């Protein structure tokens, strides 16, 4: 005879971890991000996002009333280009030293 014992707390922790994982996946596939999601994606505070990115007129964004929305794919492309340009500038400064 087979006997299975389950720890309720462990099952609950596994369940919650799986739910969180699936919610994170859904969020990462969303077409638009709000300002809070953008900050989380960039690991930056909102004032830093405003200073570094929103000051650039080419940064992809949509304003609906008082709310900012950011097209995820366009932001990803912009950040890729921005990172390459900043790395090139940093490398250039290093070579000048």
Secondary structure by P-SEA (a helix, b strand, c coil): cbbbbbcaaaaaaaaaaaaaaaaaaaaaacccccaaaaaaaacccaaaaaacccccccccccccccbbbbcaaaaaaaaaaaaaaaaaaaaaaaaac
